[in-house]
Amino acid sequence: MTVMPQAQDFARRKLAHIIEREGDCGGARREPWYLEQLIQEAARELDFAQLTQEAAGILEQNIQQSGVKERQPTSHNVNRQDENNLYPYCTTQILKLQ
């Protein structure tokens, strides 16, 4: 599905919700220009979402190709705390203390 039909569907649903919730503002929200503005906003949002998904896919491919393993310490994850294991890279020191 291309962006424009999706944007039109989204904008029509959004317009119906706005009118239901806040009224039609004396008929202004039923004017064609108002729907067109909502369609343009939705198209920009969908374009941005698509670009973000493509960028995430490229990043994932780069990570897989570089050979970085999921639990391998890197500059991106070394300072993050894991909910299950607060010190995932210090297991040998913890085991020695027990």
Beta strands, then each sheet from edge to edge (+ up, - down):
end
